[in-house]
Amino acid sequence: MSEYSAPVGAPVWFDLMSRDPARAVDFYGAIFGWDVETPPIEEMGGYQNFTRGGKRVAGLMPTMEGAEGPSDVWSVYLRTDDPAATVTAVEDAGGTVMVPPMDVGEEGTMMVAVDTAGAVIGFWKANQHKGFGAWGEHGTPYWFESHSKDYEKSREFYEKVIGARFEEVGTGGDPDAIGPDRYGQVFVGENAYSGIMDAASLHPPEIPSFWQVYVMVDDVAATVKQVEQLGGSVLMGGEDTPWGTLAAVADPMGAQFSLGHPPAGM
């Protein structure tokens, strides 16, 4: 299992809010080989950590009674070492702080913001909880991606807030290109861990910008079939792309996520 340590600004954690955590445990355990740390952390609302090979890979929390907003959704967190400074950066860039920095026991400090294109994005300062510890093996992160309804606003926001550097792909590298093929790889330091897609015409108007999670699997077609057998649904069957074989699916409760496997030779 490949070791992973997130640089500042890169994805450091992702978690699922589910209305049926027990079924989620069974589902993700079957397709990704995930276990859960037990018992749930009651003082943290029953939060659990998914693990694989003894390493934390993702989180799981029950839908809070009376909570506003959608349930059955995956959330992405970027590493910050200074939450107060991140609050200032978010607000200076035109974003909104949804959840101000709050300590989560001895685990770390979290905050949640809404970027200028309307996507919810979390930030995490690690203490005892270092985030996910592996990347690029079956059942571990493959990629993270913002489906943005306002591509330029998203680019400007993450440039200002995390110091991101962008490399355009899908349009011949033309930064002035307009259309659904615009895609920017988000670099922090020397590497890209996420991307921003121009999704203005990709999703219906009522669907806001959002961050998408990709999990690596050994065999995309076999995992897609397994998702269906376990009561999930397929939104996009496995497709071969220059970035690997990709698929979009949903768990039995409706939480959407994507699957990925690298191109041959990588």
Secondary structure, DSSP 8 states (H G I E B T S, - for coil): --B----TTSEEEEEEEES-HHHHHHHHHHHH--EE-SS-BGGGTSBEEEEETTEEEEEEEE--TT--S-SSEEEEEEE-S-HHHHHHHHHHTT-EEEEEEEEETTTEEEEEEE-TTS-EEEEEEESS-----B-SSTTSEEEEEEEESSHHHHHHHHHHHH--EEEEESSTT-TT--STT-EEEEEETTEEEEEEEE-TTTS-TTS--EEEEEEE-S-HHHHHHHHHHTT-EEEEEEEEETTEEEEEEE-TT--EEEEEE--TT-
